Each structure stands twice: as C-alpha cells, then as structure tokens.
C-alpha cells in the first residue's frame, strides 16, 4: 500500500480487533487475512516466521486439536509485529483520504467516534483486503456488525450504537444511510455511504471548498437584472425586505415557495434575488455523482448534506428547483426514503428545521399537501412576464450582443411580439 498513513490506520484496526476476546472461528478468519495480506500491511520481512505460526494454528483449528492453546501466543506475536510496523511508519503524514475525512468531519462538527466510523466505512469501500476481512468476520465468524465496527475503531458497542440512531448526526446529515437488507452478512446491508461522498473523498482535493463544489455544485450566477422582474415588483420588493431581516436576525426554518407554470422565470428570479442579497445560491440535487438525473432519494440526501455543511455559514441560499419531481406522489417519496417511510413527519421536519434559507419552486402547487403548504414561510406566484418585460429583456440582451445575425434577429423579435418566456432567452 502506497499511502503509509492508510496502512498505519488499518493496522490500528487490526490491533483493536486483537484486543477483543475473539472466538477461535473469528481469530482463524483474522489469520486468513494475515496469510493473504502480508504485503498489504508491509510485513514482508517478518512474513516467514509469522506465516509458519499461522499455518500451525490453522492446521490445529481444522483438525480441532490444540487451537485454543496456540491462540494466545500467536495473538501476542502478531501484536508485536504490528507494533514494530507502526513504529516504522509512525511519522507518516495523512494522505488525501484522511485529509478529506477530517475536512468533512470538521465542517459538520463530528466527534471522534463519528469521525472514526466514517473513516472505517470509507476504507471498507476503498481497500479490498479490509473489506474482505470485515465481511469474513461478520459472515463466516458470525460477529455482530456493530460489535465488529466498534472493535475496529476501539470503541464500545453502546458508544457506536448511540451515534447511529435515526436522529443522530451521521444519519440526519446524509453521510451514512441506514440500509434495509437486514439479515444479510455484510456491512453494506446495514450501513451505506452515498456514492458522491465516497467519490469526493477519494479525489485528491487541496481544500474543503473543492469537496463542497464536487458534492453540491458551484454557486449559481444570475443572467437577468432585478428590473427584469418589474411585473412582480410588489411581491419581489417585499420578499427582498423580508429576507434581509431573516438574514440579519439569522432566523432558521425559512422556506419560500415560488409557484407558477414553466417558463415564468422562477429559477432565474432565484439567481437574481441571491445576487441582490449578496448571497451564494446553490441549486440542490441537480445531478448525481454520474452527472445524470438524480433520483428523489439523491435529491433528499443532497439537501440534508447541504443543510449540514452550511449550517454555521450565513452567506448561502439554497434552491430546490422543480419540487414537483419530489412530491409528485408524496407517499411514493416517503416510501423511497427508508428512514421515515411510514409517515409525513420527515418532509415536515425538512421544512421546519433547515438552518439554511431555502427557496422551493413548483409548477403544480395543487399536488402539495395542505400541511406542507402551511409550513412554507411565504408562497409567491410567479406570473407570466408582460410583453413590456420581455421586450426590455430582449432589447438589453440584443444591445449587448455583437453577433453578425443581430440585424436578422431584430425583425423576428418584432414579428413575434416578445412572446418567448424568460427561460428561453439566451
């Protein structure tokens, strides 16, 4: 393994496991790992003597003769060799994986145990030998999943269990998902990492801002002017004044609903409004880690992560565009999110406890439950722009352009009498 800090961390997991009172079956699986993972752990120069001891123990285990007697001496010898290797690489500096883990943990305020479990989950996916060992301990050796994870990070089952409850920070933030394949003998059946988090941490970023840009996307920039929304000037100006007070007083749980048919400029208005307020606007859940259309679950996870990433910052504004996709059938949405699949509490909680001001847009407000609408701080109709508004926008844009087709565009522009909606404006 090239990253010596990663090697040192995994050796630490092994030492913690060895300190537990393992069954002979579990210890035999650990011996299998050492038998195949000598190079992975950097123990080549100690391999001959160690492998002989391991072979003797495994023969005794298979023949059911004397394995218990050999258990303690072999465990002690393995521990000593691991101590030697730790001493050799003790000065190794954290690589990109550890730096990214610590950056996310610091940003979200994770404690040591939460950070250690997150690190274990990430390394479980990245390092195949570690993954094989954990699956062998859980599957073949029948070690309980929580006990196995707690053993790896040197904590008690109770300490770890407390941090993996439905209302705990790791779960609510979206960093770790509770899976539903209970009864399966592998870690992913109980706890999962969103792929976008895993890919962000595996990438060699040089600062935490780049991690957030990868996960959330870059801030949205305006293309229209404040005056382009003169047709809703009363609602526009009142909203600006209201949000300035919200930002000044740092009031949480603020959600604005913009509703109206497609093409009325809801998204563009949000960009312009954010610029007017000197805020950065992030459009939440527009694509998944493969740059494809996200699922409802992907969008909710992005929303949760974004709210937690920026909960202590006061210069960000979130846009949850096309809310129709999320609640086209509210009960289907709730079923798809296993954490609280049996009630509407989860959606309502999203609209009550979000620390970052969020604007939601929807084309068909009639599909929303009354309970959802009541939890919106304000609901504003985005009306179709007037012909005068569209004319002003087109005129300003055409005056700026120097393209050779400008003269040809103007007669077309006049002929159609500015009927194009705002979102169609290039």
C-alpha positions, -999 to +999 in steps of 0.1 A: +000+000+000+015+033-011-003+055+015+016+047+047-009+066+068-037+044+055-016+014+063-010+026+098-047+033+103-057-002+091-030-018+113-046+002+142-080-015+133-063-049+135-047-042+169-081-031+182-096-063+170-069-084+185-075-067+219-111-082+219-120-116+232-124-132+198-138-167+193-115-193+177-135-190+145-131-152+143-094-154+151-090-180+123-105-155+099-081-129+111-053-154+104-066-159+069-063-121+065-027-120+076-019-151+054-030-132+024-023-096+034+014-096+044+023-072+015-008-051+021+004-044+057+041-040+048+052-071+069+072-088+042+104-090+062+086-107+091+065-130+069+084-163+072+081-168+109+046-153+111+033-175+084+047-206+100+029-198+132-003-190+114-002-223+094+003-243+126-027-226+142-049-231+112-040-268+110-049-272+146-082-253+140-091-275+111-083-307+130-099-294+161-068-302+181-050-276+203-061-244+186-071-228+219-036-235+233-019-218+203-044-188+202-028-166+229+009-170+218+000-163+182-021-133+191+008-119+211+033-124+183+010-108+157+006-078+181+043-074+185+049-075+147+022-049+142+038-027+169+071-029+150+054-019+118+036+010+135+070+022+149+085+021+114+058+042+098+047+063+129+059+095+113+038+090+081+017+120+073-020+119+064-028+114+027-057+129+007-082+103+021-076+112+057-074+149+050-108+148+032-123+128+060-111+153+086-122+182+065-158+169+063-158+159+100-146+194+110-172+211+088-201+190+102-188+191+138-185+153+141-170+139+173-141+115+174-163+083+173-184+096+144-153+105+125-137+071+132-168+053+120-170+074+089-133+067+082-139+029+087-168+030+062-148+048+036-118+025+040-141-005+039-150+006+003-116+017-008-094-011+005-105-046-007-084-066+018-101-047+047-135-052+031-129-089+028-118-092+065-148-074+078-172-094+057-154-126+068-158-116+105-194-107+101-204-136+077-183-167+084-173-159+120-208-146+130-195-115+146-223-089+151-220-059+127-220-033+154-196-053+175-172-057+146-173-020+137-169-009+173-139-033+177-122-019+146-123+017+159-116+007+195-150+017+210-178+000+228-209-012+211-230+012+232-209+043+222-212+035+185-249+025+186-257+059+201-242+076+171-261+055+145-296+062+157-321+076+132-319+110+149-281+110+152-258+134+132-243+108+109-277+097+097-295+130+096-266+146+077-269+120+049-233+110+053-243+075+063-276+058+053-293+030+072-300+003+047-329-021+048-314-055+039-313-068+074-303-104+078-275-102+052-240-109+063-221-078+051-217-042+063-235-026+033-267-044+043-269-022+074-250+010+066-242+026+033-223+056+020-237+078-008-215+073-038-210+110-042-194+112-008-172+083-015-160+098-048-154+132-032-132+117-005-113+095-029-104+125-050-072+144-042-086+178-034-064+206-020-091+223+001-125+217+016-142+242-007-134+219-037-150+190-019-182+210-014-181+221-051-180+185-061-208+174-038-231+204-042-220+220-075-208+256-080-229+286-069-255+298-095-249+331-112-276+355-124-283+362-161-312+387-156-315+420-138-336+430-109-356+453-132-365+423-154-390+412-128-409+445-126-441+426-134-440+412-099-424+442-083-447+443-052-440+407-042-404+410-053-396+440-032-415+427-001-396+394-004-363+412-006-370+432+025-383+402+044-352+381+036-328+408+046-344+408+080-342+370+081-306+370+072-298+398+097-315+380+126-303+346+114-337+330+117-338+292+109-365+272+093-373+297+065-388+282+033-401+302+003-424+286-022-423+301-058-451+286-079-462+291-115-462+274-149-429+265-167-412+295-184-422+322-159-386+327-147-388+310-113-352+297-114-338+329-129-355+350-103-338+330-076-304+337-091-312+374-094-326+375-059-295+358-044-272+383-062-294+412-049-289+399-013-252+393-018-257+356-012-243+325-029-271+304-044-267+266-046-292+245-066-296+214-047-296+179-062-295+188-099-274+158-108-259+127-092-223+116-090-225+103-126-237+137-139-271+121-146-306+130-135-308+123-097-335+102-080-357+116-053-336+099-028-304+115-043-320+150-040-331+145-004-296+133+005-281+163-012-305+186+007-296+171+040-258+172+034-260+208+021-280+220+052-255+204+075-224+215+056-235+252+057-255+253+089-229+277+105-224+299+075-247+329+068-240+338+032-257+309+014-291+304-001-305+271-014-327+265-043-347+232-045-359+235-081-388+215-096-403+203-063-428+185-085-403+157-090-400+153-053-437+152-043-454+142-075-467+114-053-458+123-017-464+088-004-441+073-030-414+098-019-418+088+017-417+051+009-385+057-011-368+072+019-364+043+043-355+063+074-391+075+080-411+056+054-442+053+074-452+089+080-451+125+067-431+137+096-398+136+077-410+160+050-425+184+075-393+183+096-373+193+064-395+224+063-392+233+099-356+227+110-335+237+080-307+261+092-302+275+057-328+296+039-343+276+011-364+285-019-386+258-034-400+261-069-430+241-082-451+241-114-482+225-099-488+236-064-520+217-063-501+184-057-488+197-023-505+186+009-521+214+030-497+205+058-467+211+035-480+245+023-487+256+059-451+251+067-439+274+039-430+308+053-442+326+021-458+314-011-454+337-041-469+333-076-446+338-105-468+353-132-461+352-169-439+383-177-457+411-195-449+419-231-432+450-219-409+430-195-400+406-223-393+434-247-370+451-222-351+419-216-346+412-253-336+447-261-310+448-234-296+414-245-296+423-282-279+456-274-251+438-257-245+412-285-222+418-314-231+387-333-234+390-372-270+379-370-281+408-349-298+426-377-316+395-388-328+388-352-345+421-347-372+417-373-380+382-359-381+397-324-406+423-336-427+399-356-433+375-326-440+404-303-418+392-275-439+361-267-410+340-257-408+332-219-379+343-198-362+309-197-360+308-235-339+339-236-303+330-244 
